[in-house]
Each structure stands twice: as C-alpha cells, then as structure tokens.
Amino acid sequence: MKKVTAIVRPEKLEELKEALFEKGVRGMTIYEVQGCGTQHGWKEYVRGNEVLLNMIPKVKVELVVADDAVEPLIDCVCDVAHTGEVGDGKIFVYPMDECVRIRTRERGEAAV
C-alpha cells in the first residue's frame, strides 16, 4: 500500500474528485492548506506598507491505495491539475505500513 498526497490549486478540486472517483478511488481526505514553492507569492500594499504575501492557498488530497494503483493515480492527478503555469502543485508518494478499519478491525488493503 502507498499513501499518495497531492497538493493542487483549489479551483481544480471538484474536477479532481470526480476523476478520482471515476478511477475507482473509494475515499480521500481533503485539507485546505497554504504554502509556497517556485510561485513565491506577490506583493500588496496594506495601509501604505508593502506586504509580501508568499503563502498561496492550495488543497491537499490524501489517498491510500494499492501499490499497482499508484501510477494510474499519478497520471490522473497530473492530467486534471495541469495548467502549465507555476503553482500547479506536487504529488508525494509514501510507503504505508498498515491500515486498520476501526469498525471491523480489518487490516491492510481490505481496510482501505
């Protein structure tokens, strides 16, 4: 099993959720986050003072999937989230040692 974390533009969230459900994803966790990378933010003036706003709103989507589902999932996220502009986001893949469904105590992929 792998945990896949995608950080994408907020305006891509609904389209991404639909595409992931079409690919058979059964569940996901979504967070509203802020961050910066190459995009670096922008400058604004507040009460005459220059302020650097370098934390850009993003959406973080976390999924746990079987090993063989990782590459198709990455392709799906890239296809949906791509605009070609700086700030499209990142995808991180982590090993997942265990998953336990609390209600039934199922473990592993059966619990996902």
LOVODREN-464603 format. One line per 4 residues: number of its first residue (from 0); their letters; for each residue x, y, z of N, C-alpha, C. Coordinates in steps of 0.02 Angstrom, whole numbers, plus 50000, padded with zeros to 5 digits. Example, Ala and Ser with C-alpha at 12.3 -4.5 7.8 and 13.67 -1.06 7.14 Angstrom:
2
0> as> 50660:49716:50390:50615:49775:50390:50660:49835:50390 | 50642:49888:50354:50684:49947:50357:50645:50002:50394 .
END
This chain:
112
0> mkkv> 50042:49941:50000:50000:50000:50000:50044:50062:50000 | 50017:50115:49971:50051:50179:49970:50003:50234:49989 | 50031:50286:50020:49992:50346:50034:50014:50397:49981 | 49965:50424:49945:49978:50473:49893:49950:50540:49916 .
4> taiv> 49992:50590:49918:49971:50657:49937:49981:50703:49878 | 49928:50736:49857:49931:50784:49802:49913:50853:49828 | 49954:50902:49812:49940:50971:49830:49926:51007:49765 | 49865:51033:49757:49843:51062:49694:49808:51129:49705 .
8> rpek> 49793:51162:49650:49756:51225:49651:49685:51212:49676 | 49658:51257:49718:49590:51247:49744:49537:51242:49689 | 49546:51278:49635:49495:51277:49581:49494:51211:49544 | 49542:51168:49555:49544:51102:49522:49513:51047:49565 .
12> leel> 49491:51063:49626:49469:51011:49673:49409:50971:49648 | 49356:51004:49627:49295:50967:49608:49309:50922:49548 | 49345:50947:49499:49362:50907:49440:49405:50847:49460 | 49451:50859:49507:49495:50806:49530:49456:50752:49568 .
16> keal> 49411:50773:49612:49371:50724:49648:49331:50680:49601 | 49299:50710:49551:49260:50671:49503:49304:50621:49466 | 49363:50643:49444:49409:50599:49407:49433:50542:49450 | 49448:50556:49514:49472:50503:49559:49417:50452:49572 .
20> fekg> 49355:50474:49582:49301:50427:49593:49289:50385:49531 | 49296:50414:49471:49290:50376:49408:49345:50323:49403 | 49403:50336:49432:49459:50288:49432:49451:50234:49485 | 49398:50237:49525:49385:50186:49575:49411:50201:49644 .
24> vrgm> 49434:50262:49656:49456:50281:49723:49395:50280:49769 | 49401:50247:49826:49344:50239:49871:49340:50292:49925 | 49394:50327:49938:49393:50378:49989:49455:50421:49986 | 49449:50480:50015:49506:50527:50016:49496:50575:50074 .
28> tiye> 49549:50607:50095:49546:50659:50145:49571:50723:50112 | 49534:50777:50123:49550:50841:50090:49560:50894:50143 | 49614:50933:50134:49631:50988:50180:49638:51052:50139 | 49619:51108:50169:49637:51173:50141:49704:51192:50173 .
32> vqgc> 49754:51206:50132:49821:51221:50157:49848:51284:50124 | 49904:51308:50148:49938:51364:50118:50012:51347:50112 | 50044:51372:50061:50115:51359:50054:50144:51397:49996 | 50208:51388:49985:50240:51420:49928:50297:51376:49904 .
36> gtqh> 50311:51383:49842:50367:51349:49810:50397:51398:49761 | 50402:51378:49698:50429:51421:49647:50385:51483:49637 | 50322:51476:49653:50273:51529:49641:50288:51592:49683 | 50311:51585:49743:50335:51637:49788:50285:51690:49809 .
40> gwke> 50225:51691:49784:50176:51740:49807:50181:51806:49770 | 50155:51860:49801:50152:51925:49770:50155:51979:49824 | 50163:52042:49801:50166:52098:49847:50100:52136:49844 | 50077:52158:49901:50019:52202:49906:50036:52259:49953 .
44> yvrg> 49996:52311:49949:50006:52367:49994:49947:52370:50043 | 49963:52370:50107:49914:52374:50160:49928:52436:50201 | 49881:52483:50200:49890:52547:50236:49956:52581:50218 | 49973:52577:50154:50033:52611:50130:50097:52573:50139 .
48> nevl> 50094:52515:50170:50154:52474:50181:50154:52414:50134 | 50213:52400:50105:50220:52343:50061:50221:52279:50102 | 50179:52230:50083:50175:52166:50118:50184:52111:50067 | 50230:52064:50082:50241:52007:50038:50195:51951:50061 .
52> lnmi> 50150:51931:50017:50104:51875:50031:50132:51814:49996 | 50168:51772:50032:50200:51715:50000:50169:51648:50017 | 50114:51648:50052:50078:51586:50066:50017:51583:50020 | 50020:51538:49972:49969:51532:49921:49919:51479:49943 .
56> pkvk> 49853:51492:49938:49803:51440:49955:49808:51381:49908 | 49807:51321:49936:49809:51259:49898:49762:51209:49931 | 49752:51153:49899:49712:51098:49926:49756:51036:49928 | 49755:51002:49985:49795:50941:49994:49746:50882:49995 .
60> velv> 49757:50835:49950:49715:50775:49944:49758:50715:49962 | 49736:50676:50012:49772:50616:50032:49731:50554:50017 | 49765:50503:49990:49732:50440:49973:49779:50383:49993 | 49751:50327:50011:49789:50266:50022:49764:50215:49971 .
64> vadd> 49811:50188:49932:49792:50143:49877:49840:50084:49873 | 49820:50033:49836:49863:49976:49823:49923:49998:49780 | 49978:49962:49787:50039:49980:49751:50028:49987:49676 | 49989:49943:49647:49979:49944:49574:49933:50001:49551 .
68> avep> 49902:50036:49597:49857:50091:49579:49893:50159:49581 | 49956:50160:49602:49991:50224:49611:50003:50259:49545 | 50032:50226:49496:50048:50260:49432:49985:50286:49397 | 49931:50245:49391:49871:50273:49360:49843:50333:49399 .
72> lidc> 49850:50332:49464:49827:50387:49506:49869:50450:49493 | 49934:50442:49489:49978:50499:49473:49960:50528:49406 | 49949:50485:49356:49930:50509:49290:49865:50548:49292 | 49817:50523:49331:49752:50555:49337:49759:50625:49367 .
76> vcdv> 49796:50630:49422:49805:50694:49455:49841:50743:49409 | 49894:50720:49375:49930:50764:49329:49886:50788:49272 | 49846:50743:49244:49801:50762:49189:49751:50816:49211 | 49723:50808:49270:49671:50854:49293:49701:50920:49318 .
80> ahtg> 49755:50917:49356:49781:50976:49390:49827:51019:49347 | 49848:50994:49290:49896:51029:49248:49866:51091:49215 | 49899:51148:49224:49881:51209:49187:49941:51232:49145 | 50001:51208:49163:50061:51230:49129:50093:51291:49161 .
84> evgd> 50061:51317:49212:50087:51376:49247:50122:51355:49312 | 50166:51399:49336:50198:51387:49401:50143:51384:49454 | 50148:51336:49500:50098:51329:49553:50046:51275:49542 | 50057:51232:49492:50010:51177:49479:50009:51128:49537 .
88> gkif> 50064:51121:49574:50065:51078:49633:50117:51023:49630 | 50111:50978:49678:50158:50922:49685:50120:50860:49706 | 50150:50802:49693:50124:50738:49716:50180:50703:49755 | 50163:50678:49814:50211:50641:49855:50183:50571:49866 .
92> vypm> 50227:50521:49863:50207:50451:49874:50249:50423:49931 | 50214:50395:49981:50246:50368:50041:50228:50294:50049 | 50273:50254:50077:50254:50185:50094:50203:50187:50151 | 50156:50141:50149:50105:50136:50201:50111:50067:50233 .
96> decv> 50133:50064:50295:50145:50001:50328:50081:49964:50346 | 50032:50000:50370:49972:49967:50395:49912:50014:50392 | 49855:49984:50385:49791:50020:50388:49743:49976:50426 | 49706:50005:50472:49657:49967:50512:49591:50003:50510 .
100> rirt> 49539:49968:50489:49471:49995:50492:49447:49984:50564 | 49432:50038:50598:49415:50035:50669:49351:49994:50680 | 49301:50004:50640:49236:49971:50650:49242:49895:50649 | 49280:49868:50600:49282:49795:50591:49350:49764:50610 .
104> rerg> 49398:49806:50622:49467:49785:50635:49500:49751:50575 | 49473:49760:50515:49506:49735:50455:49573:49771:50449 | 49620:49737:50417:49687:49765:50409:49709:49762:50336 | 49758:49804:50321:49788:49805:50255:49741:49834:50202 .
108> eaav> 49747:49810:50141:49707:49838:50086:49632:49828:50096 | 49612:49777:50133:49541:49767:50147:49513:49824:50189 | 49555:49857:50227:49533:49911:50270:49528:49978:50234 | 49560:49981:50175:49558:50043:50137:49492:50046:50103 .
END
